[in-house]
Amino acid sequence: MMSLKFYKKGITLVEILTVIAIAVLVTVVSVPAIDVFFDSFASQGSTQAMINAALSSARAMATSEHKYVGIRFQKIYDESPLYADQYMIFIVYDYEGTGRLANGFRAVDGLKPMKLPENIGVMDLYYGSDNDRQIDDDLVIGDFFRDATTFSIIFSPAGKLVIHDVWVRNRDGRTDDSSSDDIFNTEGAITAPVKPTGMFLQDAANELSRRMFYIYDTRDFRRAYNDDQPVSGYLVNLEPLYINPHTGTIISQE
């Protein structure tokens, strides 16, 4: 039989010391530093809650609209993806709307991309033309970091997490800059000074959606990257986060 322990309600020594530490911090540290302190303290949990809310919304849209709907993680176009902002974009399968493209997904109309906190990133560690090769080498991630931080999570019309081919396109399926889509536009590798007219690059090929990912601290990752140890020195210690296929919520283990 499980034993239950009951405690009297009151202030513990740990709580008192925490209050004192914060009070000291307020008196001796500048306001910007305090903001950084609280931001770093809460960002991991708040980001996971933010992602959970987005996944729940995508799952609800999939069942209500009877379509494949998902969340896409992707950085905006930037010459240095290591410092580019990363967003969550709601995407929906639309064969006709993407120019009759098999496995064509586009941004959901009327929903703006949601920016992740600046010091938090999300990646799945896969890269390549079909995003089917897993990064396990420090020397590889520099060339394919954009791929590793670009992936989708898809729910079926029944609300179940599925592994589905995804080919992201703009609203009319065009691959040039003449489309009016301001979310996805221009595919393939873009070199300065040429930039896409939309916020994000389109897929150059099919890729499989995912059922797991990693949340990482961008500052710690950059330090490891600059030391030539992004995988062995940092990413290898992160815990993978999986998605419950039935509820669509994040779980720590399969």
N, C-alpha and C positions, 0 to 999 in steps of 0.2 A: 504494500500500500504506500502511495506517495505521501511523504510527510510534508506538511505545510508549515512554514514559519511566519509568524506574525510579528510585526514591528510597530512600536509606538510612533506616531507621527511627530516629527520634530526636525530640527535643523542639525545636520550632521557636521562633523569636523571638516570633512571634505568640502561641503557646501560653504562653510564659513571661510575656509582658505581660498576658495574660488572667488568669492565676493571681494575679499581683501586684495587678491591678485589683480582683479579687474579694476578696483579702485586705485591701486598703485599705478596700473597701466594708464589710466585716464589722467593722472596727475603729472606723469613724467614723460609721456609719449605724445607726439603730435596727433592731431585728428586724422590725417591721411594714413598714418601708421596703424591707428586703431581700426580704421575701415579695412585695411589689408588683413589685420589679425582676425576680425570677425568673418571676413569674406573667405579666408582660407579655412577657417574652422567649420563653416557650414556648407561650402560649395559642393563637396562630394555628395552628401546626403540630399541637398536640395536639387542637384542636377539629376540624380536618380529618380527623385519624385517627379521632376519635370518631364523626364522621359516616360515614366510610367503613365502620367496623365495623357501624354501625346499618344502612346500606344493604345490606351483605353478609348480615346476619341477615334482613332483610326479603325479600331475593331468595331466600334459602334456604327461608324459610317459604312463599313463593309456589310454589316447585317441589315442596316436600314435601306441601303441603296442596292443591295444584292449585287455587289461588284467586288472585285479584288481591290483592296485599298491598303495603303501602307505608309510607313514613315521612311524617309530617305535622309541619311546623314551625309552632308557634303559641305566642303569648304567653298567659299566664294572664290572666283578667279583671282589669283594673285601670283605675281612672279615668284614669290617665295611662299609656298604653301605651309611652310613651317610656322609662319606668323599670320596666316590668313584666318579670318573668323569662320567658325563652323556653325551650320544651321541644321535644323530639322525641317523637312519639307513634306507636307502631306501629298501623296501621289495616288493616282487611281488608274486602273487599267482602262484604256480607251482605244480600241482597234481603229475605229473610224476617225476619231479626233486626232490621232497621231499619224495620219496619212496612210491608214490601213497597214500599219506595221504590226507584225506578229510580236506578241509580248510587249506591245507599246504601252508605256505608262507616261502620264503627264501630271503636272501640278494640279491639285484640286482647285477649281475656280473659287475665288473669293477668300482663300485662306493664305495669309502671308507666311513666309518662312519664319521659324522661331529661332532666334540666335541663342546659342549656348553661352554660358559664362566664359569670360575671356581666359581664365586660368584653368579651364577644364576642356578636355577633348575626348572624342570617342573614336575608336578604330576597331577593325575586325582582323587586321593583320593579313589580309589577302590582297594580291596584286596580279598584274598580267592582263592580257587582252580580254580575257573572260573572267578576271578576278578569281581564278581557281588555284593560284599558287600561294602558299602560306609563307610569310616572311619569318625566317629563323636565323638570319645572318645580319650582323651589324652593317656590313657593306652594302646590303641590298636596299635597305629602307630609305636611303637618301633619294634614290631614283624613283621609288614607287610609293613615296609617302602620300601623295595625292590619292592613289588608288586605295591605300590602306584606310584612309579616312572617308572614303566614299562607298556607301553600301546601303541596302534597303532591307526593311523588315515588312513582310506582307501577310495580310489576313485574307482568308477566303470569304465568299459571301455567307458562309455558315459561321463566321467568326472564329475560325480555327487558324492558328499560325501554320503557314505552309512554306515550303521551299519552292519558289516560282522563278522562272526566267523573267528578267526585267530588262527592258530596253527603254531608257528615259528619253523622251522627245518633247519638243515644245508643242504648243496647242494645235498647230496645223501640220506637224510632222516634217517641216522643212529643216534643212541642215545648213542653211546659209544665214546671213544677217538680215534678210528681208522680212523675216517674221516679226510680228508685233508682240510676241511673247516676251515678257520681261523677267521670267523666271529661268527657263532653260533656253539657251540659244547658242549656236555654234558648237560643233563637235570637234573632237580630236585635240591634238596638241596645239596650243596657242602660244605664239612667241611675240614678245614686245616688238613694235608698239601695237600690234594687232590684238584686240581684246574682244571677247564676246559681247553682244549687245544685251544679253540677259545676265542675271546674277551668277548663274552656274553653267558649267559646261555640260553638254549632252553626252550620253553614252556613245562610244564608238562601236560597241558590240553588246551582245547579250551578256548578262551576268546573273548568277544565282543570288536570290535573296538569302538572308542570314537568320540564324536563330540564337546567336550569341555575339557578344562584343566586349570590349574593355573600356573602362573609363579611366583616363589618365590625367595627371597634372601637367599642363603644358610647360610650366617652368622647369619641373624636374626632368621632363623629357628633353627639353632643349639643352639642359646642362649635360645630360648623358650623351646627347647627339653631338655636342661640341667636343666631347671627350672620346668620340668614336665608339661609344658603347650604348647606343639607343636600345638594343635588344638585350644583350647580355648584362648590361649594367642597370637597366630599369624595367623594361617591359616584361622580362622574364619573371619578375616578382609580383606582377599584377594578377588579381583574381578574375577569371572570366565570369561574365554575367550572362546567364541564359534566360530565355523567355519561356514561360509556361505555355505550352501549345494550346491549352484549353481556356485559360483565363487571360492570356496576353500580358501578364505581369512579370516583372523581373524577379528571378530567383538566383541565388548564389551558385547553386550546383545543378547538374542535370538531374 
